[in-house]
Amino acid sequence: MWLGGYNSWSAYSALFHKVFGSSYDIGETIRTITPLLFTGLSVGFAFRAGLFNIGAEGQFMIGMTAATIVGVKLHGLPAIVHAPLALVVGALAGGLWGAIAGFLKSNRGVNEVISCIMLNWIALYLSNYLISSLVLEKGQQRSEMIQESASLSIGWLSKALDNARMDWGIFIGMICVALFYILLWRTKQGYELRAVGHNADAARVSGINVKGSMLKSMMISGIFAGLGGVFEVLGVFHYQVVTAASPGYGFDGIAVALLGGNHPIGILLGSVLFGALTYGSAGMNFTANVPTEIVRIVIGCIIFFVASHGLIQMFLKPRKPGRKPKKKGAVDGGSDLGLG
């Protein structure tokens, strides 16, 4: 910022003031964090199972679209039924969309990166088609408003935070953080998923159903991303826009998962950082006249330095203390034979 002729101290002061300056700003910062948390959990869960889920963007949109259709089309249901039904349908829709890539990977050997990229575009245009065909508001490029009974907003909390757009998403997200940890590190199924992620061939020899594990991991990953889309439409906007570009939360989730080391607690902290930077960038723009793109540069630098330790380890491999170089033809212990 200094090289660009901006006052960096004023810019960061404006960012912090934007994030913590009022109860409304705190609420809106939490709202910004929520979708990043869900997509970060989605990407991180797949990473732990040895899969690169670059399709969280499409799963997010499919979950959002399914929840919108249920929220608009079903009439006369009590809120205690309608809202949970829309949430479950949206989450399952995202999970099934992720399962497509998992099926192609496990049964046909299709690289999940390629299939997820294509499924992202299919999800975008399919969502636009469904909204335009089924629930489009006349004369508008958006859907009709969802039924009040399907809303997942929290009115009392919104009023307490000066009408910030608050919903149940952050609370469900915290539950998902706990479920992520419990499932992967405290259950037999989680052990199998992680074993497949470490070495699929060794897991197969050990009797683990590798194909089933890949499918399950992508479906669970898709459920996390689908939940992010559900709360975006049922808790924040209450309608869905027909758009030419996806919202981008799925791709930001990759950065959140990377920063968090694919651990649920790290992902939670990473989403807080990214959400605060994203929302606070508006304050930098309005108060210090700093372009909001600066924040994307900061985020890029964070990712670069987090990833750089791999490069450092690649070029700097310190020799273990006291270990002498082997003579030509000599055989080391079991560790070098893979028996350690």
C-alpha positions in Angstrom: 0.0 0.0 0.0 2.9 2.3 0.8 4.5 1.7 -2.6 1.2 2.5 -4.2 1.0 5.8 -2.5 -1.5 5.0 0.2 -1.3 5.5 4.0 -1.2 1.9 5.2 -1.7 2.9 8.9 -4.9 4.7 8.0 -6.0 1.8 5.8 -5.6 -0.8 8.5 -7.2 1.4 11.1 -10.2 1.8 8.8 -10.3 -2.0 8.3 -10.4 -2.6 12.1 -13.0 0.1 12.6 -15.2 -1.3 9.9 -15.1 -4.8 11.5 -15.5 -3.8 15.1 -16.8 -0.3 14.9 -20.4 -1.1 15.8 -22.7 -3.9 16.7 -24.1 -3.9 13.1 -20.6 -4.3 11.7 -19.8 -7.1 14.0 -23.0 -8.9 12.9 -22.3 -8.4 9.2 -18.7 -9.6 9.7 -20.1 -12.8 11.2 -22.4 -13.1 8.2 -19.4 -12.8 5.9 -17.5 -15.5 7.9 -20.4 -18.1 7.7 -20.2 -19.2 4.1 -16.4 -19.2 4.2 -16.6 -21.6 7.2 -18.9 -24.0 5.4 -16.9 -24.1 2.1 -13.6 -24.3 4.1 -15.0 -27.3 6.0 -16.1 -28.8 2.7 -12.7 -28.5 1.0 -10.8 -29.5 4.2 -12.8 -32.7 4.7 -12.2 -33.9 1.2 -8.5 -33.1 1.6 -8.3 -35.3 4.6 -9.7 -38.1 2.5 -7.1 -37.6 -0.2 -9.4 -35.7 -2.6 -9.2 -32.2 -3.9 -12.7 -30.8 -3.9 -12.5 -27.8 -6.1 -16.2 -28.2 -6.7 -17.5 -26.6 -3.5 -18.6 -23.7 -5.6 -21.0 -25.8 -7.6 -22.2 -27.7 -4.5 -22.8 -24.4 -2.8 -25.0 -23.2 -5.7 -27.0 -26.4 -5.9 -27.7 -26.4 -2.2 -28.8 -22.8 -2.5 -31.1 -23.5 -5.5 -32.7 -26.6 -3.9 -33.4 -24.6 -0.7 -34.9 -21.7 -2.7 -37.3 -23.9 -4.6 -38.5 -25.6 -1.4 -38.7 -22.3 0.4 -40.8 -20.7 -2.4 -42.9 -23.6 -3.7 -44.2 -25.2 -0.5 -47.1 -23.3 1.1 -49.0 -23.7 4.3 -46.3 -25.6 6.2 -45.5 -24.5 9.8 -42.1 -23.0 10.3 -41.0 -25.9 12.5 -41.4 -28.2 9.5 -40.7 -25.9 6.5 -37.4 -24.4 7.6 -35.7 -27.7 8.6 -37.1 -29.4 5.4 -35.6 -26.7 3.2 -32.3 -27.0 5.1 -32.1 -30.8 4.8 -33.1 -30.7 1.1 -30.5 -28.1 0.3 -27.8 -29.9 2.2 -28.6 -33.3 0.5 -28.7 -31.6 -2.9 -25.1 -30.3 -2.3 -24.1 -33.7 -1.1 -25.5 -35.5 -4.1 -23.7 -33.0 -6.4 -20.4 -33.8 -4.7 -21.2 -37.5 -4.9 -21.2 -37.3 -8.7 -17.5 -36.3 -8.7 -16.9 -39.0 -6.0 -18.6 -41.7 -8.1 -16.6 -40.7 -11.2 -13.4 -40.8 -9.2 -14.0 -44.1 -7.5 -15.6 -46.1 -10.2 -14.3 -44.6 -13.5 -11.0 -43.2 -12.4 -11.9 -39.6 -13.5 -9.7 -37.0 -11.8 -11.9 -35.1 -9.3 -10.3 -31.7 -10.2 -11.5 -32.0 -13.8 -14.9 -33.3 -13.0 -15.4 -30.7 -10.3 -14.5 -27.8 -12.6 -17.0 -29.0 -15.2 -19.7 -29.6 -12.5 -19.2 -26.0 -11.2 -20.3 -24.6 -14.6 -23.1 -27.1 -14.9 -24.3 -26.1 -11.4 -24.3 -22.4 -12.4 -26.3 -22.8 -15.5 -28.6 -25.5 -14.1 -29.4 -23.2 -11.1 -30.1 -20.3 -13.5 -32.4 -22.5 -15.5 -34.3 -23.9 -12.5 -34.8 -20.4 -11.0 -35.9 -18.9 -14.3 -38.3 -21.8 -15.0 -39.8 -22.5 -11.6 -39.7 -19.5 -9.2 -38.7 -16.4 -11.2 -40.2 -13.1 -10.0 -42.0 -11.4 -12.8 -40.0 -8.7 -14.4 -36.9 -9.4 -12.2 -33.7 -11.4 -12.6 -34.2 -13.2 -9.3 -36.5 -15.7 -7.6 -39.6 -14.9 -5.7 -39.1 -14.3 -2.0 -39.1 -17.5 0.1 -42.0 -18.2 2.4 -41.7 -16.7 5.9 -42.0 -20.1 7.3 -38.8 -21.2 5.5 -36.7 -18.4 6.9 -33.6 -19.2 9.0 -33.0 -15.7 10.1 -32.8 -14.8 13.8 -35.0 -11.8 14.4 -34.1 -11.1 18.1 -30.3 -11.4 17.4 -30.6 -9.2 14.3 -32.3 -6.5 16.4 -29.7 -6.9 19.1 -27.0 -6.2 16.5 -28.7 -3.2 15.0 -30.5 -5.1 12.2 -27.5 -7.0 10.9 -28.5 -10.0 8.8 -28.1 -12.7 11.3 -29.2 -16.4 10.9 -28.6 -19.8 12.4 -25.7 -20.4 10.0 -22.9 -19.5 12.3 -24.3 -21.8 15.1 -24.8 -24.7 12.7 -21.3 -24.0 11.4 -19.9 -24.5 14.9 -21.7 -27.8 15.2 -20.2 -28.8 11.8 -16.8 -28.0 13.1 -17.3 -30.4 16.0 -18.8 -33.1 13.8 -15.8 -32.7 11.4 -13.4 -33.5 14.2 -15.5 -36.2 15.9 -16.2 -38.0 12.6 -12.6 -38.0 11.4 -10.7 -38.6 14.6 -13.1 -40.4 16.9 -14.9 -42.9 14.7 -13.9 -46.0 12.8 -15.4 -44.6 9.6 -13.2 -41.5 10.0 -10.1 -43.6 10.5 -10.9 -45.4 7.2 -11.4 -42.1 5.4 -8.1 -40.7 6.6 -6.3 -44.0 5.8 -7.6 -43.8 2.2 -6.3 -40.2 2.1 -2.8 -41.2 3.3 -2.4 -44.2 1.0 -5.3 -45.6 -1.0 -3.3 -48.8 -2.0 -2.3 -49.6 1.6 -5.9 -49.0 2.7 -7.2 -51.4 0.0 -4.8 -54.1 1.1 -6.0 -53.6 4.7 -9.5 -54.4 3.7 -10.9 -50.9 3.5 -13.5 -50.1 0.9 -11.6 -47.4 -1.0 -14.3 -46.7 -3.6 -17.0 -46.4 -0.9 -14.7 -44.1 1.2 -14.1 -41.8 -1.8 -17.8 -41.6 -2.5 -18.7 -40.9 1.2 -16.1 -38.2 1.6 -17.2 -36.3 -1.5 -20.8 -36.5 -0.4 -20.1 -35.3 3.1 -17.9 -32.6 1.6 -20.8 -31.6 -0.6 -23.2 -31.5 2.3 -21.0 -28.9 4.1 -20.8 -26.7 1.0 -24.6 -27.1 0.4 -25.3 -25.9 3.9 -23.4 -22.8 3.1 -25.7 -22.1 0.1 -28.8 -22.9 2.2 -28.0 -20.3 4.8 -27.1 -17.7 2.2 -30.6 -17.8 0.7 -32.8 -18.8 3.7 -30.9 -16.7 6.3 -29.5 -13.7 4.5 -31.1 -12.7 1.2 -34.4 -14.8 1.1 -34.2 -15.0 -2.7 -31.7 -16.2 -5.3 -30.4 -14.1 -8.2 -30.1 -15.4 -11.8 -26.4 -14.5 -12.4 -23.7 -15.0 -15.0 -21.0 -15.7 -12.4 -20.9 -17.9 -9.3 -20.5 -16.2 -5.9 -16.9 -17.4 -5.3 -17.2 -18.8 -1.8 -16.2 -22.3 -3.0 -12.9 -21.0 -4.3 -12.3 -18.9 -1.2 -12.9 -22.1 0.8 -9.9 -23.6 -0.7 -7.7 -20.8 0.7 -9.5 -21.1 4.1 -8.8 -24.8 4.2 -5.2 -24.4 3.2 -4.6 -21.7 5.8 -6.3 -23.8 8.5 -4.2 -26.9 7.7 -7.3 -28.9 6.8 -8.1 -29.1 10.6 -11.6 -27.9 11.7 -10.3 -25.5 14.3 -7.8 -24.1 11.9 -10.5 -23.7 9.3 -12.7 -21.9 11.8 -9.9 -19.4 12.5 -9.0 -19.1 8.8 -12.6 -18.2 8.0 -12.7 -15.6 10.7 -9.5 -14.0 9.3 -10.7 -14.1 5.7 -14.2 -12.9 6.6 -12.9 -10.0 8.6 -10.5 -9.0 5.8 -13.2 -9.2 3.2 -15.8 -7.2 5.1 -13.3 -4.7 6.4 -12.0 -4.0 2.9 -15.0 -1.8 2.4 -13.9 0.5 5.2 -10.4 0.7 3.7 -12.0 1.8 0.4 -14.4 4.4 1.8 -12.2 5.9 4.6 -8.6 5.5 3.3 -9.4 5.4 -0.5 -7.5 2.1 -0.7 -8.9 -0.3 -3.5 -10.6 -3.4 -2.1 -8.4 -5.5 -4.4 -5.6 -4.8 -1.9 -7.2 -7.3 0.5 -7.1 -10.0 -2.2 -3.4 -9.3 -2.5 -3.0 -9.6 1.3 -4.9 -12.9 1.2 -2.8 -14.1 -1.7 0.4 -13.3 0.3 -0.9 -15.2 3.3 -1.5 -18.3 1.2 1.9 -17.9 -0.4 3.7 -17.8 2.9 1.6 -20.7 4.4 2.5 -22.8 1.3 6.1 -21.8 1.2 7.2 -24.1 4.0 6.8 -27.0 1.5 9.4 -25.4 -0.8 11.7 -24.7 2.1 11.5 -28.3 3.2 12.2 -29.4 -0.4 15.5 -27.5 -0.7 16.6 -27.6 2.8 16.7 -31.1 4.2 18.9 -31.0 7.3 20.8 -34.2 8.0 19.9 -35.9 11.3 22.5 -35.2 14.0 25.1 -38.0 14.4 24.1 -39.8 11.2 27.0 -40.7 8.9 26.7 -41.1 5.1 26.2 -44.7 4.0 29.0 -46.4 2.1 28.4 -47.6 -1.4 26.7 -51.0 -1.3 25.9 -50.8 2.4 22.4 -51.6 3.6 20.8 -49.5 6.4 18.3 -50.6 9.0 14.7 -51.4 8.6 13.7 -47.7 8.3 15.3 -47.4 4.9 13.7 -50.7 3.8 10.3 -49.4 4.6 10.0 -51.7 7.7 10.3 -49.0 10.4 
